[in-house]
Amino acid sequence: RTSLAAPSSPARSSPLFMASSALTQIRGPKGRPILSEDDVASPPDIKVVKACEQVLRQSNGKNGGAVIASDVAARAGVSLSQARRDLSTIATLTGGDISVSSDGELLYSFPNNIR
């Protein structure tokens, strides 16, 4: 027997969901949400979230507490493009930051608890 359940998504009480809900409440000058749910097409893969947390724990504050997509992709076992997309989504939903290193790599930094 197969299940037709929807793919797992963040629980409604999780910071990712709450951040998404809070961001849709912020309105621009014409009343349109600054960030709508359409701007974030799908929640980040849980493998990417867990890999990001592991990479951050192992870095012990190196790189200013930031991760790069290739490290997260390798740890999560996902493509580099998926890791980049999911890290951008996590940064958007958690109020994280994306900067560029002196080597030209994107550095993704997040609040202490990204879930």
VMD Tcl script that draws the C-alpha trace (Angstrom):
set ca {
  {0.00 0.00 0.00}
  {1.43 3.35 -0.99}
  {0.93 6.66 0.71}
  {-0.07 9.76 -1.20}
  {0.90 12.08 1.64}
  {2.37 15.43 0.75}
  {6.13 15.84 1.13}
  {7.23 16.81 4.59}
  {7.22 20.51 5.31}
  {8.12 22.58 8.33}
  {5.73 22.20 11.24}
  {3.43 25.17 11.69}
  {5.17 26.02 14.98}
  {8.70 25.88 13.55}
  {10.72 29.10 13.14}
  {10.92 28.50 9.37}
  {7.13 28.41 9.09}
  {6.64 31.24 11.55}
  {9.20 33.39 9.72}
  {7.46 32.67 6.44}
  {4.11 33.63 7.95}
  {5.54 36.76 9.56}
  {7.19 37.91 6.35}
  {3.92 37.64 4.43}
  {2.40 40.06 6.94}
  {4.85 42.87 6.11}
  {3.30 45.15 3.51}
  {4.89 47.51 1.03}
  {3.63 51.01 0.11}
  {0.86 49.65 -2.14}
  {-0.32 47.01 0.33}
  {1.40 44.09 -1.45}
  {3.32 41.74 0.85}
  {7.06 42.42 0.77}
  {7.63 38.68 0.56}
  {4.80 36.39 -0.38}
  {4.60 32.62 -0.10}
  {5.03 32.57 -3.89}
  {8.52 34.04 -3.47}
  {9.55 30.90 -1.60}
  {8.31 28.14 -3.88}
  {9.04 25.23 -1.57}
  {10.46 24.67 1.90}
  {14.12 23.68 2.11}
  {14.96 19.97 2.09}
  {15.40 18.72 5.65}
  {18.66 17.03 4.59}
  {20.04 20.47 3.70}
  {18.86 21.97 7.00}
  {20.50 19.16 9.00}
  {23.70 19.33 6.93}
  {23.87 23.09 7.44}
  {23.56 22.63 11.20}
  {26.29 19.96 11.18}
  {28.68 22.10 9.12}
  {28.07 25.06 11.43}
  {28.71 22.94 14.55}
  {31.93 21.51 13.13}
  {33.27 24.90 12.05}
  {33.40 26.11 15.68}
  {32.93 29.73 14.64}
  {35.40 29.68 11.75}
  {34.23 31.68 8.71}
  {32.21 33.84 11.08}
  {29.67 31.07 11.55}
  {28.95 30.90 7.82}
  {28.68 27.93 5.47}
  {29.32 27.52 1.77}
  {26.97 25.60 -0.49}
  {29.53 23.02 -1.60}
  {30.15 21.88 2.00}
  {26.43 21.59 2.68}
  {25.76 19.81 -0.65}
  {28.47 17.25 0.05}
  {27.20 16.63 3.59}
  {23.53 16.43 2.55}
  {24.11 14.37 -0.58}
  {22.28 16.84 -2.81}
  {23.28 18.77 -5.91}
  {25.12 22.05 -5.57}
  {22.22 23.90 -7.19}
  {19.74 22.43 -4.70}
  {22.01 23.34 -1.78}
  {22.28 26.93 -3.05}
  {18.52 27.20 -3.56}
  {17.73 25.75 -0.12}
  {20.38 27.83 1.66}
  {18.95 30.97 0.04}
  {15.47 29.95 1.20}
  {16.72 29.31 4.74}
  {18.48 32.69 4.78}
  {15.29 34.40 3.60}
  {13.07 32.69 6.14}
  {15.37 33.04 9.15}
  {16.72 36.52 8.53}
  {20.13 35.10 7.69}
  {22.72 36.82 5.56}
  {24.41 36.04 2.27}
  {27.79 37.61 1.60}
  {30.69 37.04 -0.78}
  {34.08 35.80 0.40}
  {37.38 37.17 -0.91}
  {37.50 34.02 -3.08}
  {34.15 34.87 -4.64}
  {32.14 32.15 -2.87}
  {28.75 32.86 -1.35}
  {28.80 32.64 2.45}
  {25.47 31.85 4.11}
  {25.17 32.83 7.78}
  {22.16 32.22 9.98}
  {20.81 32.88 13.47}
  {21.78 30.33 16.11}
  {18.73 28.11 15.61}
  {17.67 27.78 11.99}
  {14.77 25.45 12.69}
}
mol new
graphics top color blue
foreach p $ca { graphics top sphere $p radius 0.5 }
foreach p [lrange $ca 0 end-1] q [lrange $ca 1 end] { graphics top cylinder $p $q radius 0.2 }
display resetview
